[in-house]
Each structure stands twice: as structure tokens, then as C-alpha cells.
Amino acid sequence: GVAPSRVESLTLIMTSSGAQGLPMPSAALMQLLARRGAPNREMAIEQQADLLAALGSPQVKDDRQQLLHQAAVSYDRAFNPEGVKRQIMAILAEPSRVELLNRLRLPVLVVHGTADPLLPVMHGVHVAAHIQGSQLRLIPGLAHRFQEAFKAPLLGAVLPYLKAQHEDGRSLAQL
């Protein structure tokens, strides 16, 4: 359900309205997402590292060993390929949220990368266009992964917005 009284402001990062007609991921990324489950841990880790690389910015040279390590940690913590399939199916089945976005009447910051291969930049632009008074911050080169190279631009977009929304003296740690 919708509970506007419980929300003071929103920060939406790498998101979509779910509207029909927005750009799809590239064919190469769709192939990676559609791969069958790996038969063993090592192959699952390789596949996850490939996906992480594909979701990263073309401006950042990934360290393959770091991606493999990240994939291994993720696999060991919570390997659940059926859960991933359910999440993807839920996303695909979700109706457009444009009507809900049009009804929002609170401060909203929309942050999106210009190099997002999963949700191309028009997804973020579309979300912001349907929220009255929203602010849109496009981050050049940011893709669909939080990479260290984009920490400063992300914080530079989000922290001033949060501070402006909460100038009543509360620390950001209390939010």
C-alpha cells in the first residue's frame, strides 16, 4: 500500500517507472541475465563476475580478481538462483508506476547514471518527469553498480539534497 504520511522525502537511485516503451537493456546484457544456472560454485561465481563486469561503467577498468571475490562472497552468503528468477519475474510483471509517481507530493531526488546498461538513462529521466518538483541528477559514466570511482559524484548529488531536506538540526545518522 501507499503510506505518504510515513515518508518525508525520497532519493531514488537507478530506478524505473516500469512504463512501456522505455529502452531495454542491451542484447548482450539480456543474454547474461538469461543464462541458465551454473552447475557448480566455481561456474556460478564466474557467471556472477561476468554480470558484475557488464553492469559496471565502461569508464572504469574492473579488476577481475576483485569481481570474482565479490561474486564468491555473494555466493557464499546467499546463493539462491530461484530467488533471482522470482525477482526478475516480479519486476517484469509489475505494472507501470507512472500514475503513482504523478501523485507524489514530497521532495524527491532522482539519481541515474548516463551509462546504465540495465536501466538506460531515459528510465531515470522518465521517473523525474512524472514527479512534480523532483530534482534529477545525472551522473556521467555511472552504470548499474556502485563503483568506487563514482563515490564522490554520488555523495555530491545525494548529501546536499539530504541536508537541504533535513535542515531542522537532525544529524543524517538519525534519519
Summary of the structure (lengths in Angstrom):
residues: 175
radius of gyration: 17.8
end to end distance: 22.1
largest distance: 54.0
contacts: 463
relative contact order: 0.20
helix: 51%
strand: 9%
